[in-house]
Amino acid sequence: MRPGKVPYNTFVRSIDKTITPRQPFVLRGVGMGHDSSAFDVSQDGAFVVSQTLCLHADLALSQDPWLAVDFYRTVNDLLCAGAKPMALTAAFLLPETCEEEDFRKLVVLLEALCKKENMEYAGGDTKIVSEAAVSRPVITLTGYGPRELWTNPSASYSKEARKASEAYFRPRGGQSLLMAGYAGDTGVALASLQCGETLARRYSEAVLASARACLHNLSAAKATAVARRHGITAMHNISSDGVFGALWELADGAGLGLTANLRAIPVLQQTIEIADCLELNPYRMEACASLLMACDPEEADAVVSELHAGGIPAACIGRFHEAGQTKARILVNDDEERYIDRPGGDELQAFLARVTAMDKIHPAVNTEADGQHI
């Protein structure tokens, strides 16, 4: 496609005829000549917005989960903020080498994901640029959803009331630290898709299928629903920095220290084994549908029990320090203790860079003699 805006006919074929209106609160959504979207937010409450940058849309052209994970990262951010995901906009930055059919496939995949979650695909922007600017498609997803703003329905729109409401979504000193879901499952599953032949020589198809099963259920909706019923005061999804990064971020955002037990963190054996094979740390890998939560100690057992009853792995993995105590983030492993480091880079991105570098050093070739792929 030529640099500039996506051509009119391409827009009509790939977006206008693909997207189906679903949400009545979207007053203005996808349409030729629409440079913005309009949402009805007349109800008292907050309108929550979350954004995700999709750097591997090219991989999604052959493996849907790469885009699905980015979509659900956006959705789960909204759920963790107590919002109901209602709409999505997508901004595409496409290299001129991108074919119309590839662009349409990405739009169709996003529309299917929106339909599954009963969300409105509400528009966005598309630009085609030279390959010197971008060599592969880059998509910015923005999710929108309303949530009830006030913990006390009679609260006024004062600055103090807003502070009180937002404080409700942060951990408090002395609270229990819970985890729902498995550590590192999504990131390791995605990494395994790029090394299928290597892993197939070491693991059975059943083991690999089990490790990748998480890619079919990326929503945190069930876990967040349980959390809301029990008055959970903070939720944080485990994104690209893994469990260790999420622990740091949740504690740092509240200005508190914490102690977490490594042995209590739920993790699948196949995740550990495949991560070890690929030289990855599963505790620094994404777990898209997994959450960290804070709750009062007397509620912890009930939350864990209800999560288990719903088929969601869960455990109490530690506690937040009281205000005034050390702000250190401590990880306990049997008799050993160490500090959790600040989030320091994306393990999956580093892995993909290594794979790409190896492919350049040892490119696959076809022998004319037997036609086998080497």
VEXLUM-155322 format. One record per residue (C-alpha): residue in three letters; z, y, x. Coordinates in steps of 0.02 Angstrom, whole numbers. Layout:
BEGIN
NODE res      w      v      u
NODE ALA      Z      Y      X
...
//
This chain:
BEGIN
NODE res      w      v      u
NODE MET      0      0      0
NODE ARG    -35    177     58
NODE PRO    107    294    113
NODE GLY    181    405    -21
NODE LYS    239    367   -196
NODE VAL    208    196   -269
NODE PRO     39    210   -358
NODE TYR     40    236   -546
NODE ASN    -36     66   -588
NODE THR     87    -21   -471
NODE PHE    232     69   -555
NODE VAL    173     19   -728
NODE ARG    142   -163   -680
NODE SER    297   -189   -572
NODE ILE    429    -80   -658
NODE ASP    378     -8   -827
NODE LYS    321   -176   -896
NODE THR    460   -274   -810
NODE ILE    620   -182   -857
NODE THR    698   -208  -1029
NODE PRO    820    -78  -1103
NODE ARG    989   -157  -1145
NODE GLN   1130    -31  -1144
NODE PRO   1141    104  -1281
NODE PHE   1244    217  -1166
NODE VAL   1090    240  -1054
NODE LEU   1008    392  -1133
NODE ARG    869    404  -1004
NODE GLY    819    260   -892
NODE VAL    662    191   -812
NODE GLY    500    281   -854
NODE MET    351    366   -775
NODE GLY    396    548   -741
NODE HIS    582    516   -755
NODE ASP    660    591   -599
NODE SER    838    554   -655
NODE SER    941    443   -769
NODE ALA   1061    502   -904
NODE PHE   1218    410   -963
NODE ASP   1330    445  -1112
NODE VAL   1506    467  -1041
NODE SER   1583    553  -1191
NODE GLN   1727    427  -1201
NODE ASP   1886    479  -1113
NODE GLY   1892    385   -949
NODE ALA   1819    375   -775
NODE PHE   1640    334   -728
NODE VAL   1641    224   -574
NODE VAL   1496    219   -451
NODE SER   1468     96   -309
NODE GLN   1325     86   -185
NODE THR   1256    -52    -74
NODE LEU   1120    -43     58
NODE CYS   1010   -200     60
NODE LEU    946   -226    237
NODE HIS    870   -398    213
NODE ALA    759   -380     61
NODE ASP    620   -461    163
NODE LEU    722   -622    171
NODE ALA    745   -613    -18
NODE LEU    556   -633    -39
NODE SER    578   -816      8
NODE GLN    766   -841    -21
NODE ASP    835   -756   -178
NODE PRO   1020   -760   -124
NODE TRP    994   -623      6
NODE LEU    965   -495   -131
NODE ALA   1084   -578   -255
NODE VAL   1230   -557   -133
NODE ASP   1194   -371   -116
NODE PHE   1182   -353   -305
NODE TYR   1348   -440   -333
NODE ARG   1431   -342   -194
NODE THR   1393   -188   -299
NODE VAL   1449   -271   -461
NODE ASN   1611   -338   -386
NODE ASP   1655   -167   -315
NODE LEU   1649    -99   -492
NODE LEU   1753   -244   -560
NODE CYS   1885   -218   -425
NODE ALA   1899    -36   -479
NODE GLY   1934    -91   -658
NODE ALA   1761    -41   -719
NODE LYS   1638   -134   -827
NODE PRO   1468   -145   -738
NODE MET   1342    -67   -856
NODE ALA   1193      0   -759
NODE LEU   1102    -10   -594
NODE THR    979    103   -505
NODE ALA    876     49   -355
NODE ALA    792    156   -223
NODE PHE    654     67   -125
NODE LEU    594    117     48
NODE LEU    440     11     82
NODE PRO    329     -5    237
NODE GLU    145     22    205
NODE THR    115   -161    251
NODE CYS    215   -213     97
NODE GLU    105   -294    -35
NODE GLU    118   -248   -218
NODE GLU    162   -428   -262
NODE ASP    310   -423   -141
NODE PHE    372   -261   -218
NODE ARG    355   -332   -393
NODE LYS    449   -490   -344
NODE LEU    598   -387   -286
NODE VAL    598   -287   -448
NODE VAL    586   -445   -554
NODE LEU    732   -522   -458
NODE LEU    840   -368   -485
NODE GLU    794   -360   -669
NODE ALA    841   -544   -689
NODE LEU   1009   -512   -607
NODE CYS   1039   -361   -720
NODE LYS    994   -464   -873
NODE LYS   1115   -602   -820
NODE GLU   1257   -475   -811
NODE ASN   1198   -377   -965
NODE MET   1169   -222   -859
NODE GLU   1035    -92   -877
NODE TYR    908    -70   -739
NODE ALA    911    119   -759
NODE GLY    785    183   -634
NODE GLY    781    239   -454
NODE ASP    650    295   -330
NODE THR    512    215   -229
NODE LYS    431    275    -69
NODE ILE    301    197     44
NODE VAL    311    252    226
NODE SER    228    207    390
NODE GLU    288     52    482
NODE ALA    352    168    618
NODE ALA    486    225    494
NODE VAL    534     55    422
NODE SER    463   -115    466
NODE ARG    531   -206    313
NODE PRO    588   -159    137
NODE VAL    755    -70    122
NODE ILE    838    -53    -48
NODE THR    986     54    -99
NODE LEU   1075    -15   -252
NODE THR   1191     96   -353
NODE GLY   1299     21   -488
NODE TYR   1382    117   -630
NODE GLY   1519     74   -751
NODE PRO   1657    155   -856
NODE ARG   1841    116   -847
NODE GLU   1993    180   -937
NODE LEU   2060    318   -828
NODE TRP   2240    327   -878
NODE THR   2372    192   -863
NODE ASN   2465    292   -996
NODE PRO   2348    331  -1143
NODE SER   2445    489  -1184
NODE ALA   2426    561  -1008
NODE SER   2343    730   -995
NODE TYR   2197    781   -885
NODE SER   2313    857   -756
NODE LYS   2300    841   -567
NODE GLU   2465    747   -566
NODE ALA   2405    625   -699
NODE ARG   2248    589   -600
NODE LYS   2350    554   -444
NODE ALA   2464    438   -541
NODE SER   2316    345   -613
NODE GLU   2231    320   -445
NODE ALA   2396    265   -366
NODE TYR   2396    123   -490
NODE PHE   2250     47   -395
NODE ARG   2338     40   -226
NODE PRO   2464    -88   -159
NODE ARG   2647    -41   -160
NODE GLY   2778    -85    -30
NODE GLY   2858   -256    -51
NODE GLN   2720   -326   -161
NODE SER   2646   -499   -140
NODE LEU   2474   -519    -62
NODE LEU   2362   -641   -156
NODE MET   2188   -707   -123
NODE ALA   2065   -779   -249
NODE GLY   1914   -875   -184
NODE TYR   1870   -949    -16
NODE ALA   1857   -859    152
NODE GLY   1686   -836    230
NODE ASP   1590   -947    111
NODE THR   1450   -824     67
NODE GLY   1416   -764    244
NODE VAL   1414   -939    317
NODE ALA   1302  -1001    176
NODE LEU   1177   -861    208
NODE ALA   1181   -896    395
NODE SER   1148  -1079    361
NODE LEU    989  -1036    267
NODE GLN    916   -967    429
NODE CYS    958  -1123    529
NODE GLY    916  -1259    406
NODE GLU    825  -1375    527
NODE THR    961  -1362    659
NODE LEU   1101  -1397    536
NODE ALA   1004  -1538    450
NODE ARG   1011  -1636    613
NODE ARG   1201  -1627    612
NODE TYR   1253  -1625    429
NODE SER   1199  -1719    275
NODE GLU   1107  -1630    135
NODE ALA   1261  -1654     25
NODE VAL   1371  -1559    148
NODE LEU   1246  -1416    164
NODE ALA   1222  -1408    -25
NODE SER   1411  -1399    -48
NODE ALA   1424  -1258     80
NODE ARG   1287  -1160     -9
NODE ALA   1351  -1190   -186
NODE CYS   1443  -1023   -181
NODE LEU   1274   -935   -185
NODE HIS   1254   -989   -367
NODE ASN   1414   -903   -424
NODE LEU   1437   -734   -341
NODE SER   1526   -639   -480
NODE ALA   1712   -597   -468
NODE ALA   1722   -562   -656
NODE LYS   1835   -711   -697
NODE ALA   1958   -671   -559
NODE THR   1968   -486   -600
NODE ALA   1996   -526   -785
NODE VAL   2146   -632   -738
NODE ALA   2209   -495   -625
NODE ARG   2202   -364   -762
NODE ARG   2300   -475   -882
NODE HIS   2442   -485   -756
NODE GLY   2450   -303   -707
NODE ILE   2379   -324   -532
NODE THR   2396   -154   -450
NODE ALA   2256   -169   -321
NODE MET   2100   -275   -294
NODE HIS   1982   -274   -146
NODE ASN   1829   -385   -130
NODE ILE   1796   -472     35
NODE SER   1632   -401     98
NODE SER   1542   -400    264
NODE ASP   1697   -384    376
NODE GLY   1774   -541    302
NODE VAL   1955   -577    258
NODE PHE   2022   -494    415
NODE GLY   1926   -334    380
NODE ALA   1978   -334    197
NODE LEU   2162   -356    245
NODE TRP   2152   -207    361
NODE GLU   2061    -97    235
NODE LEU   2178   -137     90
NODE ALA   2334   -102    194
NODE ASP   2262     53    278
NODE GLY   2209    128    112
NODE ALA   2388    116     51
NODE GLY   2467    171    215
NODE LEU   2565      8    226
NODE GLY   2586   -136    345
NODE LEU   2568   -318    294
NODE THR   2602   -494    354
NODE ALA   2476   -630    311
NODE ASN   2486   -817    342
NODE LEU   2323   -885    416
NODE ARG   2362  -1062    356
NODE ALA   2380  -1001    176
NODE ILE   2206   -921    168
NODE PRO   2092  -1034     62
NODE VAL   1941  -1093    162
NODE LEU   1823  -1240    140
NODE GLN   1812  -1371    278
NODE GLN   1622  -1365    275
NODE THR   1630  -1177    299
NODE ILE   1738  -1199    454
NODE GLU   1625  -1335    526
NODE ILE   1460  -1244    498
NODE ALA   1534  -1081    562
NODE ASP   1591  -1171    720
NODE CYS   1418  -1248    742
NODE LEU   1337  -1076    727
NODE GLU   1471   -991    835
NODE LEU   1534   -884    691
NODE ASN   1710   -834    638
NODE PRO   1727   -879    452
NODE TYR   1871   -755    433
NODE ARG   1753   -614    481
NODE MET   1614   -670    362
NODE GLU   1579   -609    186
NODE ALA   1653   -697     36
NODE CYS   1562   -608   -105
NODE ALA   1660   -676   -255
NODE SER   1828   -679   -165
NODE LEU   1965   -548   -186
NODE LEU   2126   -488   -108
NODE MET   2254   -431   -236
NODE ALA   2425   -350   -239
NODE CYS   2555   -388   -371
NODE ASP   2742   -386   -397
NODE PRO   2823   -543   -323
NODE GLU   2884   -605   -492
NODE GLU   2704   -610   -556
NODE ALA   2628   -700   -406
NODE ASP   2653   -880   -464
NODE ALA   2585   -843   -638
NODE VAL   2428   -760   -568
NODE VAL   2394   -904   -447
NODE SER   2423  -1032   -585
NODE GLU   2303   -948   -707
NODE LEU   2170   -931   -572
NODE HIS   2186  -1116   -533
NODE ALA   2174  -1157   -718
NODE GLY   2010  -1061   -723
NODE GLY   1940  -1161   -577
NODE ILE   1965  -1020   -451
NODE PRO   2050  -1063   -285
NODE ALA   2196   -947   -255
NODE ALA   2354   -929   -151
NODE CYS   2491   -808   -105
NODE ILE   2447   -773     77
NODE GLY   2577   -642    124
NODE ARG   2663   -481     77
NODE PHE   2652   -294    101
NODE HIS   2788   -212    205
NODE GLU   2905    -90    122
NODE ALA   2867     94    142
NODE GLY   2951    154    300
NODE GLN   2935    -15    387
NODE THR   2805    -52    520
NODE LYS   2626    -17    470
NODE ALA   2564   -158    582
NODE ARG   2447   -285    504
NODE ILE   2516   -451    565
NODE LEU   2434   -622    558
NODE VAL   2548   -774    571
NODE ASN   2481   -943    628
NODE ASP   2623  -1070    634
NODE ASP   2743  -1001    766
NODE GLU   2619   -873    834
NODE GLU   2596   -694    778
NODE ARG   2458   -571    820
NODE TYR   2394   -406    756
NODE ILE   2240   -397    647
NODE ASP   2109   -288    730
NODE ARG   2017   -147    645
NODE PRO   1852   -201    565
NODE GLY   1730   -207    709
NODE GLY   1551   -242    659
NODE ASP   1461   -361    544
NODE GLU   1465   -542    605
NODE LEU   1316   -592    498
NODE GLN   1208   -449    561
NODE ALA   1249   -495    741
NODE PHE   1204   -676    704
NODE LEU   1036   -629    627
NODE ALA    998   -521    780
NODE ARG   1034   -671    892
NODE VAL    921   -783    787
NODE THR    780   -655    792
NODE ALA    798   -637    981
NODE MET    790   -825   1005
NODE ASP    635   -836    895
NODE LYS    550   -709   1007
NODE ILE    598   -804   1164
NODE HIS    553   -976   1093
NODE PRO    423   -947    956
NODE ALA    371  -1094    850
NODE VAL    194  -1158    886
NODE ASN     79  -1286    808
NODE THR      1  -1418    919
NODE GLU   -182  -1452    883
NODE ALA   -160  -1633    937
NODE ASP    -48  -1690    794
NODE GLY    -23  -1536    688
NODE GLN    166  -1550    702
NODE HIS    277  -1396    697
NODE ILE    373  -1378    860
//
